Amino acid sequence: MPASRKKISYQEFLHREYGLPRAPLAPEMDFYETIRSGNLRKVKTLLTEPFHAKKGLGILSSDKLQNLKYHLTITTALVARFCISGGLSQAEAYSLSDYYIRLADEAGTAEEISDIHNEMCLHYARQMLALQRSSVTSKAVRTAIDYIYEHLHTRITLEALASLTNLSAPYLSRLFRKETGSSVSGYILAKKLETAKSMLASSSYSIAEISASLAFPSQSYFTNVLKKDCGMTPKEYRNNNRNSDYYLQRTLMS
């Protein structure tokens, strides 16, 4: 990659430290517990009051919009940690939290912040519900999945995962397909594409930078696999999804 090109990494995209002031502990444990339990019906009921209209939010900034962004960051961080305690992998929980914090950072109105808050809560609740419904995976497959989430910025091989889990490559391959319904390579590609779509829709990184940061063999390869996946080139996907909630709606409905 040329030195003049803006250097980014997938790790940077997923694992930024929050470093924000702490808000006073509010009586919202039932709300977090409801999300952790995957109770979608109750979560939707609890979301009837807009986030930006909530009373009792501490003052973390004299700028009202920035204050809301800080509180949404804190809420997202707490939801992520509650869901981790409920069985969601750290990699997936933090990936989601960073995605929604990035959306909030780019929001321009209090109403947008409220919409992002609701989408975030429902997304986590759906993930927890799906987790409850899925068969319990083995430690080896969970370890492999966590590694995949943490290393999407690199070229991941079955052999590396087999070494990590102390299993033979053929055995891990069979076990992974049995428990996830997907091949290792198919799963890795799917997660890379999910992240690429997120970056196309919610960041200003160039297509070349996104392709390189997710370790696709080439930009043309990235273009081909994305078009095969959703029928659009990266440029078309970005144009169709920029400043819209299309990507979020697809994610939440999946």
LOMARTOR-67367 format. One record per atom (N, C-alpha, C): atom name; residue number from 1; x, z, y. Coordinates in pm, whole numbers. Layout:
N
name resi px pz py
CA NUM X Z Y
...
//
This chain:
254
name resi px pz py
N 1 85 0 -119
CA 1 0 0 0
C 1 88 0 123
N 2 69 -91 221
CA 2 151 -97 340
C 2 148 35 415
N 3 265 70 478
CA 3 273 197 549
C 3 174 204 664
N 4 140 88 721
CA 4 49 85 835
C 4 -95 111 796
N 5 -127 96 669
CA 5 -265 116 624
C 5 -296 265 619
N 6 -414 299 665
CA 6 -455 439 665
C 6 -457 492 522
N 7 -382 598 498
CA 7 -372 651 363
C 7 -483 753 340
N 8 -552 736 231
CA 8 -656 831 195
C 8 -642 861 47
N 9 -706 965 3
CA 9 -708 997 -139
C 9 -846 1045 -177
N 10 -881 1024 -299
CA 10 -1011 1070 -346
C 10 -1017 1223 -343
N 11 -901 1288 -370
CA 11 -898 1433 -364
C 11 -938 1481 -225
N 12 -887 1414 -123
CA 12 -917 1449 14
C 12 -1066 1432 40
N 13 -1123 1326 -16
CA 13 -1265 1297 3
C 13 -1352 1406 -62
N 14 -1307 1458 -177
CA 14 -1389 1555 -250
C 14 -1363 1700 -215
N 15 -1236 1734 -189
CA 15 -1200 1875 -183
C 15 -1143 1920 -49
N 16 -1218 1902 59
CA 16 -1178 1956 188
C 16 -1214 2104 190
N 17 -1130 2183 253
CA 17 -1165 2324 272
C 17 -1263 2334 388
N 18 -1355 2429 379
CA 18 -1457 2440 482
C 18 -1402 2504 609
N 19 -1337 2620 601
CA 19 -1273 2680 716
C 19 -1364 2704 835
N 20 -1489 2743 812
CA 20 -1583 2764 920
C 20 -1621 2912 929
N 21 -1669 2956 1045
CA 21 -1711 3097 1059
C 21 -1818 3134 958
N 22 -1818 3258 919
CA 22 -1916 3303 821
C 22 -2045 3345 890
N 23 -2156 3306 831
CA 23 -2286 3346 886
C 23 -2326 3480 826
N 24 -2409 3556 897
CA 24 -2457 3683 841
C 24 -2535 3657 713
N 25 -2522 3748 618
CA 25 -2592 3732 492
C 25 -2742 3742 515
N 26 -2815 3637 481
CA 26 -2960 3633 505
C 26 -3035 3660 375
N 27 -3161 3705 384
CA 27 -3241 3734 264
C 27 -3290 3605 199
N 28 -3197 3525 147
CA 28 -3236 3396 89
C 28 -3192 3382 -57
N 29 -3165 3497 -121
CA 29 -3118 3489 -258
C 29 -3220 3422 -350
N 30 -3348 3446 -324
CA 30 -3452 3384 -407
C 30 -3447 3232 -395
N 31 -3417 3183 -274
CA 31 -3407 3039 -251
C 31 -3293 2979 -334
N 32 -3177 3043 -331
CA 32 -3063 2993 -407
C 32 -3088 3002 -557
N 33 -3152 3111 -598
CA 33 -3184 3128 -740
C 33 -3281 3020 -787
N 34 -3375 2983 -700
CA 34 -3473 2880 -735
C 34 -3404 2746 -758
N 35 -3309 2713 -672
CA 35 -3233 2589 -690
C 35 -3153 2595 -820
N 36 -3087 2710 -842
CA 36 -3006 2724 -963
C 36 -3091 2711 -1090
N 37 -3215 2753 -1083
CA 37 -3302 2747 -1201
C 37 -3359 2607 -1225
N 38 -3343 2517 -1126
CA 38 -3396 2382 -1142
C 38 -3547 2375 -1125
N 39 -3605 2472 -1055
CA 39 -3750 2477 -1035
C 39 -3786 2385 -917
N 40 -3803 2256 -946
CA 40 -3828 2158 -840
C 40 -3956 2186 -761
N 41 -4061 2224 -832
CA 41 -4189 2248 -765
C 41 -4174 2358 -659
N 42 -4109 2467 -696
CA 42 -4093 2578 -602
C 42 -3996 2542 -490
N 43 -3890 2467 -522
CA 43 -3794 2425 -419
C 43 -3865 2343 -312
N 44 -3949 2249 -356
CA 44 -4022 2165 -261
C 44 -4112 2250 -171
N 45 -4173 2354 -229
CA 45 -4258 2443 -150
C 45 -4175 2519 -46
N 46 -4057 2563 -86
CA 46 -3972 2639 4
C 46 -3912 2553 115
N 47 -3916 2422 97
CA 47 -3857 2332 196
C 47 -3959 2281 298
N 48 -4078 2339 300
CA 48 -4180 2291 393
C 48 -4142 2321 539
N 49 -4069 2430 562
CA 49 -4024 2461 698
C 49 -3895 2385 727
N 50 -3891 2303 832
CA 50 -3769 2228 864
C 50 -3650 2320 885
N 51 -3535 2279 836
CA 51 -3414 2360 848
C 51 -3382 2391 995
N 52 -3400 2292 1081
CA 52 -3363 2312 1221
C 52 -3459 2405 1296
N 53 -3575 2435 1232
CA 53 -3672 2523 1295
C 53 -3666 2667 1243
N 54 -3574 2691 1150
CA 54 -3563 2824 1091
C 54 -3522 2926 1196
N 55 -3584 3043 1191
CA 55 -3550 3151 1284
C 55 -3443 3240 1222
N 56 -3364 3300 1308
CA 56 -3265 3396 1260
C 56 -3129 3339 1226
N 57 -3107 3209 1251
CA 57 -2975 3152 1226
C 57 -2875 3208 1326
N 58 -2759 3251 1277
CA 58 -2658 3305 1367
C 58 -2603 3197 1459
N 59 -2543 3239 1567
CA 59 -2484 3145 1663
C 59 -2336 3128 1632
N 60 -2304 3013 1577
CA 60 -2165 2981 1542
C 60 -2103 2883 1640
N 61 -2189 2823 1723
CA 61 -2142 2729 1825
C 61 -2244 2727 1939
N 62 -2195 2709 2061
CA 62 -2285 2699 2176
C 62 -2359 2566 2177
N 63 -2307 2469 2103
CA 63 -2372 2340 2089
C 63 -2476 2350 1978
N 64 -2602 2327 2008
CA 64 -2710 2349 1911
C 64 -2695 2262 1787
N 65 -2659 2135 1806
CA 65 -2644 2047 1691
C 65 -2526 2089 1605
N 66 -2414 2124 1669
CA 66 -2297 2168 1594
C 66 -2327 2298 1520
N 67 -2406 2384 1582
CA 67 -2444 2509 1518
C 67 -2520 2483 1388
N 68 -2613 2386 1392
CA 68 -2687 2349 1272
C 68 -2595 2292 1165
N 69 -2499 2212 1207
CA 69 -2404 2154 1111
C 69 -2323 2263 1041
N 70 -2281 2363 1118
CA 70 -2208 2474 1058
C 70 -2294 2547 954
N 71 -2420 2573 991
CA 71 -2508 2645 900
C 71 -2540 2561 775
N 72 -2553 2431 791
CA 72 -2577 2347 674
C 72 -2455 2346 584
N 73 -2336 2346 641
CA 73 -2213 2353 562
C 73 -2209 2481 479
N 74 -2243 2592 543
CA 74 -2242 2720 473
C 74 -2348 2722 362
N 75 -2468 2674 395
CA 75 -2575 2669 295
C 75 -2536 2582 176
N 76 -2476 2467 204
CA 76 -2434 2377 96
C 76 -2328 2442 9
N 77 -2234 2511 72
CA 77 -2129 2579 -5
C 77 -2188 2686 -96
N 78 -2287 2760 -45
CA 78 -2351 2864 -126
C 78 -2432 2804 -241
N 79 -2505 2698 -212
CA 79 -2582 2632 -318
C 79 -2488 2583 -428
N 80 -2376 2523 -388
CA 80 -2280 2473 -486
C 80 -2231 2586 -575
N 81 -2200 2699 -516
CA 81 -2146 2811 -594
C 81 -2252 2874 -684
N 82 -2375 2880 -638
CA 82 -2483 2930 -723
C 82 -2500 2838 -843
N 83 -2494 2708 -820
CA 83 -2512 2612 -930
C 83 -2395 2616 -1028
N 84 -2276 2640 -977
CA 84 -2160 2656 -1065
C 84 -2182 2776 -1157
N 85 -2233 2885 -1099
CA 85 -2259 3003 -1181
C 85 -2368 2977 -1284
N 86 -2450 2872 -1259
CA 86 -2556 2836 -1352
C 86 -2515 2733 -1454
N 87 -2389 2690 -1450
CA 87 -2339 2597 -1552
C 87 -2298 2460 -1504
N 88 -2324 2427 -1376
CA 88 -2281 2297 -1323
C 88 -2129 2297 -1310
N 89 -2067 2188 -1347
CA 89 -1921 2184 -1340
C 89 -1874 2196 -1196
N 90 -1760 2259 -1177
CA 90 -1706 2274 -1042
C 90 -1682 2138 -978
N 91 -1631 2046 -1056
CA 91 -1601 1913 -1002
C 91 -1726 1846 -946
N 92 -1836 1852 -1022
CA 92 -1958 1788 -977
C 92 -2019 1864 -858
N 93 -2017 1998 -865
CA 93 -2076 2078 -757
C 93 -2003 2055 -625
N 94 -1871 2053 -629
CA 94 -1795 2033 -506
C 94 -1800 1889 -458
N 95 -1813 1797 -552
CA 95 -1828 1656 -512
C 95 -1956 1639 -431
N 96 -2065 1698 -479
CA 96 -2192 1690 -407
C 96 -2185 1761 -272
N 97 -2124 1879 -270
CA 97 -2120 1953 -144
C 97 -2041 1877 -38
N 98 -1929 1818 -76
CA 98 -1850 1744 23
C 98 -1923 1619 70
N 99 -1999 1558 -19
CA 99 -2074 1439 20
C 99 -2178 1475 127
N 100 -2253 1583 105
CA 100 -2357 1619 200
C 100 -2300 1676 330
N 101 -2188 1743 322
CA 101 -2123 1793 443
C 101 -2074 1675 527
N 102 -2025 1572 460
CA 102 -1982 1452 533
C 102 -2103 1387 603
N 103 -2216 1379 534
CA 103 -2336 1322 595
C 103 -2378 1404 718
N 104 -2374 1537 703
CA 104 -2412 1623 814
C 104 -2319 1605 933
N 105 -2192 1589 906
CA 105 -2094 1571 1013
C 105 -2123 1447 1096
N 106 -2182 1345 1032
CA 106 -2211 1220 1102
C 106 -2352 1216 1160
N 107 -2431 1320 1135
CA 107 -2570 1323 1184
C 107 -2574 1338 1336
N 108 -2675 1277 1397
CA 108 -2684 1281 1542
C 108 -2801 1359 1597
N 109 -2893 1404 1510
CA 109 -3009 1479 1557
C 109 -3037 1597 1464
N 110 -3112 1694 1517
CA 110 -3150 1810 1436
C 110 -3239 1769 1320
N 111 -3323 1668 1342
CA 111 -3412 1620 1236
C 111 -3332 1561 1120
N 112 -3225 1489 1153
CA 112 -3139 1435 1047
C 112 -3077 1547 965
N 113 -3034 1654 1032
CA 113 -2976 1769 962
C 113 -3078 1828 865
N 114 -3203 1841 910
CA 114 -3308 1895 822
C 114 -3330 1805 701
N 115 -3331 1674 722
CA 115 -3350 1580 611
C 115 -3235 1591 512
N 116 -3113 1601 562
CA 116 -2996 1612 474
C 116 -3003 1743 396
N 117 -3042 1850 463
CA 117 -3057 1981 396
C 117 -3155 1970 279
N 118 -3271 1908 303
CA 118 -3372 1898 198
C 118 -3323 1811 82
N 119 -3260 1700 115
CA 119 -3209 1610 12
C 119 -3102 1680 -72
N 120 -3016 1757 -5
CA 120 -2911 1830 -76
C 120 -2971 1932 -174
N 121 -3068 2010 -127
CA 121 -3130 2112 -212
C 121 -3198 2049 -333
N 122 -3272 1941 -311
CA 122 -3341 1874 -421
C 122 -3243 1811 -518
N 123 -3133 1757 -466
CA 123 -3033 1694 -552
C 123 -2973 1797 -647
N 124 -2933 1912 -592
CA 124 -2877 2018 -677
C 124 -2981 2067 -778
N 125 -3105 2085 -733
CA 125 -3209 2133 -824
C 125 -3231 2035 -939
N 126 -3228 1905 -908
CA 126 -3245 1804 -1013
C 126 -3127 1805 -1110
N 127 -3008 1826 -1057
CA 127 -2891 1834 -1144
C 127 -2900 1954 -1238
N 128 -2949 2065 -1185
CA 128 -2962 2185 -1268
C 128 -3072 2167 -1373
N 129 -3180 2099 -1336
CA 129 -3286 2071 -1433
C 129 -3235 1980 -1543
N 130 -3159 1878 -1505
CA 130 -3103 1786 -1603
C 130 -3005 1858 -1695
N 131 -2930 1951 -1637
CA 131 -2834 2028 -1717
C 131 -2905 2112 -1822
N 132 -3017 2170 -1783
CA 132 -3094 2251 -1877
C 132 -3151 2166 -1990
N 133 -3186 2043 -1957
CA 133 -3250 1957 -2057
C 133 -3149 1889 -2150
N 134 -3027 1883 -2106
CA 134 -2926 1813 -2186
C 134 -2875 1902 -2298
N 135 -2824 1837 -2400
CA 135 -2764 1915 -2509
C 135 -2633 1973 -2461
N 136 -2603 2090 -2510
CA 136 -2479 2157 -2470
C 136 -2361 2076 -2523
N 137 -2269 2043 -2433
CA 137 -2153 1966 -2474
C 137 -2042 2058 -2521
N 138 -1954 2004 -2600
CA 138 -1841 2082 -2649
C 138 -1744 2111 -2536
N 139 -1658 2208 -2558
CA 139 -1558 2242 -2458
C 139 -1467 2123 -2431
N 140 -1435 2048 -2534
CA 140 -1345 1934 -2519
C 140 -1405 1827 -2428
N 141 -1531 1795 -2448
CA 141 -1596 1693 -2366
C 141 -1615 1743 -2224
N 142 -1650 1870 -2206
CA 142 -1663 1926 -2071
C 142 -1528 1924 -1999
N 143 -1422 1956 -2071
CA 143 -1288 1951 -2012
C 143 -1252 1809 -1969
N 144 -1287 1714 -2055
CA 144 -1258 1573 -2024
C 144 -1337 1528 -1901
N 145 -1465 1568 -1894
CA 145 -1549 1529 -1781
C 145 -1497 1590 -1651
N 146 -1458 1718 -1656
CA 146 -1404 1782 -1536
C 146 -1277 1710 -1491
N 147 -1194 1672 -1586
CA 147 -1070 1601 -1552
C 147 -1102 1467 -1487
N 148 -1200 1398 -1541
CA 148 -1239 1268 -1486
C 148 -1283 1282 -1341
N 149 -1370 1382 -1313
CA 149 -1416 1403 -1176
C 149 -1299 1433 -1082
N 150 -1202 1510 -1131
CA 150 -1090 1551 -1046
C 150 -987 1441 -1026
N 151 -988 1339 -1112
CA 151 -881 1239 -1108
C 151 -932 1096 -1095
N 152 -1046 1079 -1031
CA 152 -1099 944 -1012
C 152 -1008 859 -924
N 153 -916 923 -853
CA 153 -823 849 -768
C 153 -704 794 -847
N 154 -705 816 -978
CA 154 -595 769 -1062
C 154 -649 682 -1176
N 155 -559 621 -1249
CA 155 -596 548 -1369
C 155 -603 649 -1483
N 156 -722 666 -1538
CA 156 -744 766 -1643
C 156 -751 694 -1778
N 157 -678 744 -1875
CA 157 -678 681 -2007
C 157 -735 776 -2112
N 158 -786 717 -2219
CA 158 -835 796 -2331
C 158 -723 881 -2389
N 159 -603 824 -2394
CA 159 -488 897 -2451
C 159 -457 1023 -2370
N 160 -467 1012 -2238
CA 160 -440 1128 -2152
C 160 -545 1237 -2176
N 161 -670 1196 -2190
CA 161 -777 1292 -2215
C 161 -763 1356 -2353
N 162 -721 1276 -2450
CA 162 -701 1329 -2585
C 162 -590 1434 -2585
N 163 -482 1406 -2512
CA 163 -373 1502 -2503
C 163 -419 1630 -2434
N 164 -500 1615 -2331
CA 164 -550 1729 -2256
C 164 -637 1820 -2343
N 165 -717 1759 -2429
CA 165 -812 1836 -2512
C 165 -758 1870 -2650
N 166 -635 1828 -2678
CA 166 -572 1854 -2809
C 166 -650 1792 -2925
N 167 -708 1675 -2899
CA 167 -779 1602 -3003
C 167 -717 1464 -3016
N 168 -740 1400 -3129
CA 168 -692 1263 -3143
C 168 -780 1173 -3057
N 169 -725 1063 -3013
CA 169 -801 970 -2929
C 169 -927 918 -2999
N 170 -918 877 -3125
CA 170 -1039 828 -3193
C 170 -1147 934 -3206
N 171 -1105 1059 -3237
CA 171 -1204 1166 -3252
C 171 -1271 1199 -3119
N 172 -1190 1210 -3013
CA 172 -1247 1239 -2881
C 172 -1342 1127 -2837
N 173 -1305 1003 -2867
CA 173 -1389 889 -2831
C 173 -1525 899 -2898
N 174 -1526 932 -3027
CA 174 -1653 945 -3100
C 174 -1733 1063 -3048
N 175 -1666 1177 -3023
CA 175 -1733 1297 -2975
C 175 -1791 1275 -2836
N 176 -1716 1208 -2751
CA 176 -1760 1182 -2614
C 176 -1886 1096 -2614
N 177 -1885 990 -2694
CA 177 -2002 902 -2700
C 177 -2123 975 -2758
N 178 -2100 1059 -2857
CA 178 -2209 1133 -2920
C 178 -2276 1226 -2820
N 179 -2197 1292 -2735
CA 179 -2250 1393 -2646
C 179 -2295 1340 -2510
N 180 -2241 1228 -2467
CA 180 -2279 1173 -2336
C 180 -2358 1044 -2346
N 181 -2354 979 -2463
CA 181 -2420 851 -2478
C 181 -2344 736 -2416
N 182 -2220 762 -2377
CA 182 -2139 659 -2312
C 182 -1997 663 -2367
N 183 -1931 549 -2362
CA 183 -1790 547 -2397
C 183 -1710 613 -2286
N 184 -1588 654 -2316
CA 184 -1504 717 -2214
C 184 -1481 621 -2097
N 185 -1446 498 -2128
CA 185 -1418 400 -2022
C 185 -1543 369 -1940
N 186 -1658 361 -2008
CA 186 -1783 335 -1938
C 186 -1820 449 -1844
N 187 -1797 571 -1889
CA 187 -1827 689 -1808
C 187 -1738 693 -1685
N 188 -1609 667 -1704
CA 188 -1514 668 -1592
C 188 -1554 563 -1488
N 189 -1585 443 -1535
CA 189 -1623 337 -1443
C 189 -1750 373 -1367
N 190 -1847 431 -1436
CA 190 -1973 469 -1371
C 190 -1949 570 -1260
N 191 -1862 668 -1285
CA 191 -1834 770 -1185
C 191 -1756 713 -1068
N 192 -1664 622 -1095
CA 192 -1591 556 -987
C 192 -1687 476 -899
N 193 -1781 407 -961
CA 193 -1876 327 -885
C 193 -1971 415 -805
N 194 -2013 527 -861
CA 194 -2099 619 -787
C 194 -2028 666 -660
N 195 -1901 700 -674
CA 195 -1825 749 -560
C 195 -1798 638 -460
N 196 -1769 518 -510
CA 196 -1746 404 -422
C 196 -1871 377 -338
N 197 -1989 384 -400
CA 197 -2114 363 -326
C 197 -2131 469 -218
N 198 -2100 593 -253
CA 198 -2110 701 -156
C 198 -2018 676 -37
N 199 -1895 633 -65
CA 199 -1798 609 42
C 199 -1837 487 126
N 200 -1892 386 61
CA 200 -1937 268 136
C 200 -2051 304 230
N 201 -2141 389 183
CA 201 -2260 421 261
C 201 -2235 524 370
N 202 -2137 613 348
CA 202 -2127 727 440
C 202 -1991 745 506
N 203 -1900 649 488
CA 203 -1770 661 554
C 203 -1731 531 621
N 204 -1627 538 702
CA 204 -1579 419 773
C 204 -1457 358 705
N 205 -1420 407 587
CA 205 -1307 351 515
C 205 -1333 205 482
N 206 -1229 124 489
CA 206 -1244 -17 458
C 206 -1266 -35 308
N 207 -1315 -152 271
CA 207 -1338 -182 129
C 207 -1206 -177 52
N 208 -1100 -228 113
CA 208 -968 -225 48
C 208 -922 -81 27
N 209 -945 6 125
CA 209 -905 146 113
C 209 -984 217 4
N 210 -1113 190 -3
CA 210 -1196 252 -106
C 210 -1152 206 -245
N 211 -1127 77 -258
CA 211 -1082 23 -385
C 211 -951 87 -428
N 212 -857 98 -335
CA 212 -727 157 -367
C 212 -738 306 -397
N 213 -821 378 -320
CA 213 -831 523 -337
C 213 -893 561 -471
N 214 -971 472 -529
CA 214 -1033 500 -659
C 214 -960 430 -774
N 215 -842 379 -742
CA 215 -752 321 -844
C 215 -814 206 -922
N 216 -896 125 -856
CA 216 -941 2 -920
C 216 -820 -93 -928
N 217 -808 -172 -1035
CA 217 -691 -261 -1050
C 217 -667 -352 -931
N 218 -774 -397 -867
CA 218 -763 -484 -750
C 218 -895 -481 -675
N 219 -893 -529 -552
CA 219 -1016 -534 -474
C 219 -1114 -633 -535
N 220 -1063 -740 -590
CA 220 -1153 -839 -651
C 220 -1220 -780 -775
N 221 -1147 -700 -851
CA 221 -1206 -632 -967
C 221 -1316 -537 -922
N 222 -1288 -460 -818
CA 222 -1388 -368 -762
C 222 -1513 -444 -720
N 223 -1494 -556 -654
CA 223 -1607 -638 -610
C 223 -1689 -686 -728
N 224 -1622 -731 -833
CA 224 -1691 -785 -950
C 224 -1771 -678 -1024
N 225 -1710 -561 -1044
CA 225 -1782 -457 -1121
C 225 -1898 -398 -1040
N 226 -1881 -388 -908
CA 226 -1992 -338 -827
C 226 -2107 -438 -825
N 227 -2074 -566 -816
CA 227 -2179 -668 -816
C 227 -2252 -669 -949
N 228 -2179 -650 -1057
CA 228 -2241 -644 -1189
C 228 -2332 -522 -1201
N 229 -2292 -413 -1137
CA 229 -2367 -287 -1145
C 229 -2495 -291 -1063
N 230 -2489 -342 -939
CA 230 -2606 -333 -852
C 230 -2646 -465 -787
N 231 -2576 -573 -823
CA 231 -2612 -703 -770
C 231 -2566 -730 -629
N 232 -2476 -645 -576
CA 232 -2426 -662 -440
C 232 -2275 -649 -435
N 233 -2214 -721 -344
CA 233 -2072 -703 -317
C 233 -2056 -575 -236
N 234 -1935 -521 -225
CA 234 -1917 -401 -143
C 234 -1965 -419 0
N 235 -1939 -533 60
CA 235 -1983 -557 197
C 235 -2135 -559 206
N 236 -2199 -623 110
CA 236 -2345 -628 109
C 236 -2403 -490 88
N 237 -2342 -413 -2
CA 237 -2391 -277 -28
C 237 -2382 -193 98
N 238 -2268 -202 166
CA 238 -2251 -124 290
C 238 -2351 -166 396
N 239 -2370 -295 413
CA 239 -2464 -344 514
C 239 -2607 -300 484
N 240 -2642 -297 355
CA 240 -2778 -261 316
C 240 -2804 -111 319
N 241 -2698 -32 310
CA 241 -2716 112 297
C 241 -2662 194 412
N 242 -2591 133 502
CA 242 -2541 205 618
C 242 -2656 259 701
N 243 -2644 386 742
CA 243 -2746 450 826
C 243 -2884 449 762
N 244 -2888 459 629
CA 244 -3018 470 561
C 244 -3005 573 451
N 245 -3117 612 391
CA 245 -3113 710 283
C 245 -3134 642 148
N 246 -3105 512 142
CA 246 -3126 439 17
C 246 -3044 497 -97
N 247 -2916 521 -69
CA 247 -2830 573 -176
C 247 -2878 709 -223
N 248 -2917 796 -129
CA 248 -2965 927 -166
C 248 -3092 919 -249
N 249 -3182 830 -212
CA 249 -3307 818 -286
C 249 -3279 773 -429
N 250 -3188 679 -448
CA 250 -3156 633 -582
C 250 -3093 746 -663
N 251 -3007 824 -598
CA 251 -2941 933 -667
C 251 -3042 1040 -707
N 252 -3129 1075 -614
CA 252 -3226 1180 -641
C 252 -3327 1140 -748
N 253 -3357 1011 -759
CA 253 -3457 965 -855
C 253 -3396 937 -992
N 254 -3263 937 -1001
CA 254 -3198 905 -1129
C 254 -3206 1021 -1227
//
